[in-house]
Amino acid sequence: MTILVAYAPRPEGEAALDKGIEIAKRRNERLMVVNASPGGGKSDPSAVDVEDAERVQKRLKDAGISAEFKQLVRGRSAVEEINDLVDATRASVLIIGIRPRSPIGKLILGSVAQELILTAACPVLAVKASH
């Protein structure tokens, strides 16, 4: 089985990565860490740069587990990309990081985390980022 972590270079992404490594070690399961963004002309704060990608890959290697990091920038939404990976890997669990948001913030910006919780075809573990 595969544990899938939806990763963004923010505190909530780090919290999800930490929990994914912990669970993969405990269950002796493969870990896949994915960063997905539509890409395009505008800057996406969820996208991982080269330095972030190298740091995550080093953490995975140092953890001593079967793990891989994927960055997907193919013009599709993060939710579509992650849900497709959940299906393709037959993930045992999807781990996402969450952060506190105001009701207005949720209304205006939407929520990738909320959509993943509602649509993923496997259990979803939402991990709160520490402040």
Number of C-alpha atoms within 10 A of each C-alpha: 14 19 23 29 29 24 28 23 16 15 17 23 24 20 20 27 28 15 19 27 24 14 17 21 16 9 10 13 18 20 24 25 25 22 22 25 23 17 16 10 6 7 8 11 11 17 20 21 11 9 9 13 17 13 11 20 17 11 15 20 13 9 14 10 16 16 20 15 17 13 15 19 16 13 12 13 15 22 21 16 19 21 17 14 17 21 12 9 13 15 22 17 20 27 28 28 23 22 15 11 10 7 8 9 11 12 10 8 8 11 15 14 19 14 12 22 19 10 13 20 17 16 12 19 17 20 20 16 16 10 7
